[in-house]
Amino acid sequence: MIYQSIETPIELNQIVNSAIDTAVNRKHKSHVWFKPVICIAASICILFVVMLNSNQTFAESMYDIPVIGNVARVFTFREYSKSDEAYNINIKAPAIEGTGYTDLEKRINQEIQSKIDTIVKNAEERAEENRQRIIDEGRTEEDLGYFIVEIDYEIKSSNESILSFVINHMESFANTYTYQTFYNINLDTGKEITLADILGENYREIVTQSIKEQIKERTEKDNQLMYYDSDEDIEFILDYLKFYINSIGHVVISFKKGEIAPPPMGIQEFEITR
């Protein structure tokens, strides 16, 4: 939903502060209305924040105001569920807008929708194949395994220069797996950000050194942890790095389940703080 990604605009704070300053400057002229003005200004600010974060209709109407629209660039484009005896699919699909780059928005939004449509189609086909296999084996639909697919998204960073978010695709049948797709956009240029853009051309060396140092720290704290951190392992996965940019502007490398550590350890992340 749009209101999930909206922050209180700086301009609103300036308006409230201006009202308070005016009241302070005039307090010697009229003590009668000085305190009420401060209370009213503060109340307006509090009410606005509460409404923005709790009322979808209000938030969506505010989205049309330029100062707020400039911040809220990721929103829930479509949300729906599908289910039967064999599967349960829950989709929360994001889209972007307000970046100032129409072609970029169109390409990314179409790519996201195409991926989600493919995932849903494949899930339905696999569920039907499983259903048919059960029937062919002479069993009943009560023996069907329940196939679950969930897709949602998370905004990692959103400011005037960078928009970074991840789409999470979770599947659960015999085992549970989570697949992630990351989008990192430079709002100044309208281009997707690369590791070289942030860390420089020698990003492979920087990432390798940081990951090895963090693995060493983690395994020293917990000797039960295990990583695939040989030079050959690291060199191989460097060609398939996925990352997002966190709220303080640091790159965070993300490895899917089983990629750099045994599957039971799940997704592994490494913040590059150089």
C-alpha positions as semicolon CSV with decimal commas, in nm:
position;residue;x (nm);y (nm);z (nm)
1;M;0,000;0,000;0,000
2;I;0,126;0,348;-0,081
3;Y;0,115;0,475;0,276
4;Q;0,370;0,216;0,388
5;S;0,647;0,400;0,207
6;I;0,556;0,762;0,285
7;E;0,760;0,970;0,527
8;T;0,665;1,302;0,684
9;P;0,791;1,568;0,441
10;I;1,054;1,817;0,551
11;E;0,831;2,101;0,430
12;L;0,561;2,006;0,683
13;N;0,809;2,033;0,968
14;Q;0,916;2,373;0,836
15;I;0,555;2,496;0,833
16;V;0,497;2,380;1,191
17;N;0,826;2,528;1,311
18;S;0,745;2,857;1,139
19;A;0,413;2,877;1,319
20;I;0,582;2,812;1,652
21;D;0,855;3,071;1,583
22;T;0,594;3,331;1,496
23;A;0,414;3,260;1,819
24;V;0,736;3,294;2,019
25;N;0,823;3,628;1,858
26;R;0,484;3,766;1,944
27;K;0,441;3,621;2,288
28;H;0,519;3,952;2,456
29;K;0,238;4,114;2,261
30;S;-0,026;3,861;2,345
31;H;0,020;3,597;2,611
32;V;-0,339;3,493;2,565
33;W;-0,297;3,306;2,236
34;F;0,074;3,211;2,260
35;K;0,032;2,867;2,417
36;P;-0,277;2,771;2,216
37;V;-0,093;2,838;1,889
38;I;0,193;2,609;1,990
39;C;-0,051;2,339;2,093
40;I;-0,249;2,370;1,770
41;A;0,064;2,355;1,552
42;A;0,197;2,051;1,735
43;S;-0,143;1,884;1,720
44;I;-0,163;1,936;1,343
45;C;0,178;1,773;1,295
46;I;0,089;1,475;1,518
47;L;-0,251;1,429;1,353
48;F;-0,095;1,439;1,006
49;V;0,161;1,172;1,094
50;V;-0,102;0,947;1,254
51;M;-0,338;0,979;0,955
52;L;-0,055;0,924;0,709
53;N;0,046;0,598;0,872
54;S;-0,292;0,459;0,968
55;N;-0,539;0,564;0,702
56;Q;-0,483;0,430;0,351
57;T;-0,739;0,660;0,185
58;F;-0,584;0,968;0,340
59;A;-0,231;0,855;0,249
60;E;-0,328;0,784;-0,111
61;S;-0,489;1,127;-0,146
62;M;-0,174;1,290;-0,007
63;Y;0,032;1,099;-0,262
64;D;-0,096;1,339;-0,528
65;I;0,075;1,630;-0,354
66;P;0,420;1,682;-0,515
67;V;0,617;1,720;-0,192
68;I;0,495;1,380;-0,068
69;G;0,492;1,209;-0,404
70;N;0,864;1,278;-0,434
71;V;0,927;1,046;-0,139
72;A;0,672;0,769;-0,196
73;R;0,804;0,594;-0,505
74;V;0,729;0,229;-0,430
75;F;0,373;0,113;-0,377
76;T;0,161;-0,200;-0,385
77;F;0,034;-0,219;-0,740
78;R;-0,163;-0,540;-0,700
79;E;-0,247;-0,765;-0,406
80;Y;-0,442;-1,090;-0,435
81;S;-0,466;-1,454;-0,326
82;K;-0,546;-1,779;-0,506
83;S;-0,602;-2,117;-0,347
84;D;-0,756;-2,461;-0,382
85;E;-0,699;-2,805;-0,228
86;A;-0,343;-2,820;-0,361
87;Y;-0,198;-2,470;-0,325
88;N;-0,219;-2,131;-0,162
89;I;-0,072;-1,830;-0,342
90;N;-0,046;-1,483;-0,185
91;I;0,083;-1,196;-0,397
92;K;0,177;-0,842;-0,300
93;A;0,327;-0,694;-0,617
94;P;0,516;-0,363;-0,608
95;A;0,557;-0,098;-0,874
96;I;0,752;0,226;-0,892
97;E;0,657;0,573;-1,009
98;G;0,746;0,936;-0,956
99;T;1,115;0,882;-1,040
100;G;1,105;1,122;-1,333
101;Y;1,215;0,846;-1,573
102;T;0,909;0,701;-1,745
103;D;1,098;0,447;-1,956
104;L;1,280;0,315;-1,650
105;E;0,955;0,279;-1,455
106;K;0,784;0,104;-1,746
107;R;1,070;-0,143;-1,794
108;I;1,104;-0,233;-1,426
109;N;0,729;-0,255;-1,364
110;Q;0,681;-0,479;-1,667
111;E;0,974;-0,695;-1,559
112;I;0,832;-0,734;-1,208
113;Q;0,486;-0,821;-1,337
114;S;0,623;-1,069;-1,590
115;K;0,827;-1,248;-1,321
116;I;0,532;-1,269;-1,086
117;D;0,299;-1,397;-1,359
118;T;0,555;-1,666;-1,446
119;I;0,593;-1,770;-1,081
120;V;0,217;-1,799;-1,034
121;K;0,173;-1,997;-1,356
122;N;0,454;-2,237;-1,265
123;A;0,314;-2,285;-0,915
124;E;-0,029;-2,374;-1,050
125;E;0,121;-2,616;-1,302
126;R;0,337;-2,786;-1,040
127;A;0,041;-2,816;-0,805
128;E;-0,165;-2,976;-1,082
129;E;0,120;-3,213;-1,169
130;N;0,139;-3,318;-0,806
131;R;-0,238;-3,366;-0,795
132;Q;-0,228;-3,585;-1,108
133;R;0,060;-3,790;-0,970
134;I;-0,139;-3,862;-0,653
135;I;-0,440;-3,972;-0,858
136;D;-0,226;-4,190;-1,088
137;E;-0,086;-4,365;-0,783
138;G;-0,436;-4,452;-0,671
139;R;-0,441;-4,216;-0,377
140;T;-0,697;-3,948;-0,294
141;E;-0,669;-3,570;-0,287
142;E;-0,646;-3,596;0,091
143;D;-0,290;-3,717;0,030
144;L;-0,199;-3,399;-0,157
145;G;0,089;-3,195;-0,023
146;Y;0,002;-2,829;0,022
147;F;0,202;-2,600;-0,204
148;I;0,252;-2,245;-0,072
149;V;0,383;-1,944;-0,263
150;E;0,415;-1,596;-0,116
151;I;0,550;-1,285;-0,286
152;D;0,597;-0,949;-0,120
153;Y;0,854;-0,670;-0,112
154;E;1,059;-0,459;0,125
155;I;1,196;-0,108;0,077
156;K;1,559;-0,101;0,188
157;S;1,641;0,262;0,113
158;S;1,439;0,555;-0,018
159;N;1,571;0,909;-0,040
160;E;1,622;1,184;-0,296
161;S;1,906;1,001;-0,472
162;I;1,857;0,626;-0,421
163;L;1,572;0,382;-0,431
164;S;1,657;0,028;-0,323
165;F;1,404;-0,250;-0,269
166;V;1,380;-0,629;-0,277
167;I;1,109;-0,865;-0,395
168;N;1,087;-1,178;-0,178
169;H;0,954;-1,495;-0,335
170;M;0,897;-1,778;-0,085
171;E;0,797;-2,131;-0,179
172;S;0,714;-2,407;0,064
173;F;0,639;-2,770;-0,018
174;A;0,873;-3,040;0,105
175;N;1,122;-2,765;0,190
176;T;1,108;-2,390;0,214
177;Y;1,309;-2,162;-0,012
178;T;1,321;-1,785;-0,048
179;Y;1,435;-1,623;-0,371
180;Q;1,514;-1,253;-0,387
181;T;1,527;-0,998;-0,666
182;F;1,693;-0,665;-0,591
183;Y;1,645;-0,327;-0,756
184;N;1,885;-0,040;-0,687
185;I;1,807;0,279;-0,875
186;N;2,000;0,605;-0,901
187;L;1,725;0,868;-0,903
188;D;1,966;1,135;-1,030
189;T;2,055;0,944;-1,348
190;G;1,763;0,705;-1,389
191;K;1,999;0,407;-1,410
192;E;2,032;0,093;-1,204
193;I;2,324;0,108;-0,962
194;T;2,614;-0,136;-0,993
195;L;2,869;-0,237;-0,731
196;A;3,134;-0,057;-0,933
197;D;2,932;0,265;-0,908
198;I;2,949;0,254;-0,527
199;L;3,267;0,063;-0,442
200;G;3,479;0,139;-0,748
201;E;3,627;-0,079;-1,018
202;N;3,810;-0,294;-0,763
203;Y;3,483;-0,389;-0,592
204;R;3,560;-0,761;-0,620
205;E;3,865;-0,725;-0,396
206;I;3,679;-0,501;-0,152
207;V;3,384;-0,739;-0,126
208;T;3,606;-1,047;-0,093
209;Q;3,813;-0,899;0,187
210;S;3,508;-0,773;0,378
211;I;3,321;-1,103;0,351
212;K;3,620;-1,305;0,467
213;E;3,675;-1,074;0,764
214;Q;3,308;-1,098;0,865
215;I;3,306;-1,476;0,828
216;K;3,612;-1,493;1,053
217;E;3,440;-1,276;1,315
218;R;3,121;-1,482;1,304
219;T;3,290;-1,822;1,328
220;E;3,509;-1,702;1,615
221;K;3,196;-1,604;1,807
222;D;3,014;-1,926;1,716
223;N;3,223;-2,228;1,615
224;Q;2,908;-2,409;1,503
225;L;2,881;-2,183;1,200
226;M;3,027;-2,297;0,872
227;Y;3,083;-2,110;0,546
228;Y;3,205;-2,192;0,199
229;D;3,483;-1,936;0,211
230;S;3,772;-2,089;0,018
231;D;3,929;-1,870;-0,249
232;E;3,765;-2,086;-0,516
233;D;3,422;-2,057;-0,354
234;I;3,444;-1,680;-0,314
235;E;3,580;-1,630;-0,666
236;F;3,290;-1,827;-0,811
237;I;3,010;-1,646;-0,629
238;L;3,157;-1,303;-0,706
239;D;3,018;-1,344;-1,056
240;Y;2,662;-1,370;-0,920
241;L;2,652;-1,109;-0,647
242;K;2,316;-0,968;-0,542
243;F;2,293;-0,663;-0,321
244;Y;2,083;-0,382;-0,185
245;I;2,166;-0,044;-0,034
246;N;2,061;0,006;0,327
247;S;1,925;0,318;0,493
248;I;2,271;0,457;0,568
249;G;2,400;0,407;0,215
250;H;2,603;0,090;0,268
251;V;2,606;-0,198;0,023
252;V;2,469;-0,523;0,169
253;I;2,561;-0,841;-0,019
254;S;2,293;-1,109;0,006
255;F;2,348;-1,481;-0,055
256;K;2,057;-1,716;-0,104
257;K;2,009;-2,028;0,105
258;G;2,293;-2,276;0,049
259;E;2,504;-2,038;-0,161
260;I;2,777;-1,946;0,085
261;A;2,675;-2,158;0,385
262;P;2,488;-2,485;0,448
263;P;2,114;-2,455;0,364
264;P;1,996;-2,467;0,730
265;M;2,172;-2,132;0,785
266;G;1,935;-1,967;0,540
267;I;1,999;-1,635;0,366
268;Q;2,330;-1,475;0,459
269;E;2,399;-1,101;0,442
270;F;2,723;-0,905;0,462
271;E;2,731;-0,527;0,501
272;I;3,024;-0,365;0,321
273;T;3,125;-0,067;0,535
274;R;3,443;0,051;0,368
